[in-house]
């Protein structure tokens, strides 16, 4: 899981690029979390809760993309995928779904959050 953080100093905007298969995580970080330190702190609490209670599903529902942490597995997916829209597994939307859903380990995810915090505080 590789990410690149980009800062547009003229516009004060931050962007996240990712390796293939993790695009939705980059979008989630950029669009749902951004520079909001309260949301970042909430995500860190979810990570801590997942470690303390591995059977519990720790969820942060975003406007378009949501985060779920259970045990040592982190899932990020577009909300539309959780609203009962079932499609054939061989449908033409399989490629789109791969950009709308990603799973990673909690250690990698925690490292991503730490790198994002460092990026936001570095001038």
N, C-alpha and C positions, 0 to 999 in steps of 0.2 A: 504494500500500500504506500504509494508515493504521492506527495502533495507539494504544490508550489504556491506560495503566497505572493500576491502582487499588490502593490500600493500605488494608487493614482493620487499623487500629492496635490495636483491641481484641483481635482474634484473632491478630495477627501474620501475616496472610495477604496474599498478593499475587495480583492478578488481571490478566488481559490480555484486552482486547476488540479486535476487528479489523474492518476493512472487509470487505464481502461478498467471498467468494472466497478469503479468507486465514484463515478461522476455524481451520483445522488448524494453521497456523503459530502462532497465539495459544495454542491448546491445547498444542502441543508445548513452547512456551516456558514456559508456566505449569506443566504437569504433568511434563514430562520433564527440564527444566533447572532451573526455579525459582530458588532462592537458592544453588544449589550452585556455588561459585566454581571448583571443579575442572572441572566440566562446561562452564562458560562458557569457561574457558581451553582446554579440549579443542576446543570449537567454533571458537575463534579459530585454533587450530593447523590445523584442517581447512580453514579459509578460506585460510590461508597456503600450505598444501600444494596446494590447488586452483589457486592462482595460479602456484606454482612448477612444477606438473605438471598442466597442463590436461587431459590425456588420462586421468588416473587418477581413479577414482571414490572419493571420500572419504566414508565412511559412519559414522554414529553411530546404531547400532540401539538404540532405546529399548524400554521395556516394552511400550508400545502404539503409539507413533508414532516413526518413524525419519526421519533427516535424510540426504540425499545431496547432495554438492557435486561437480560435475564441470565443470571450466572455469569459465565465468561463470554457470552455471545451478545454482540451488538447488532441490531437490525435497524436500518434506515430505509424508509420507503415512502413513496408518495401516498397521500391519504386516499386518493381515488382507488388504490388497490385494495383497501380494507373495507370498501363500501359495497361488497357483494357483487362486483362485476366479474363474473367468471368467464374465462375464455378458454378455448381449447389449448392444450399445451403445445400443439403444433401450429398455432395461428401465426399470422404475419406480424403479430404484435410481440413476439418473443424477444426480438432485438430491443424494442422499446422498453419492455419490461425489465430487461437487463440494465437499462439506464435509469429505471425507476425504483429499483430495489437492490440493496447491497447488505452483506453480512460481513462482519470482521470480528476479531478477538478484542476483548476488553483492554488488554495491554496496549495493542496498536492504537485503539481508539483514544485511550487516555494519553498516549504520547502525542497524538494529533492535537488534542485539546491543549496540552502543555506548549506545543510548538506554536499554536495559534495565539495563546496568551503572550508568549515571548515576542512574536511578530507584532502584535498590537501595541506593545509597550516599547518597542525599539524604534528609535527615530532615524 
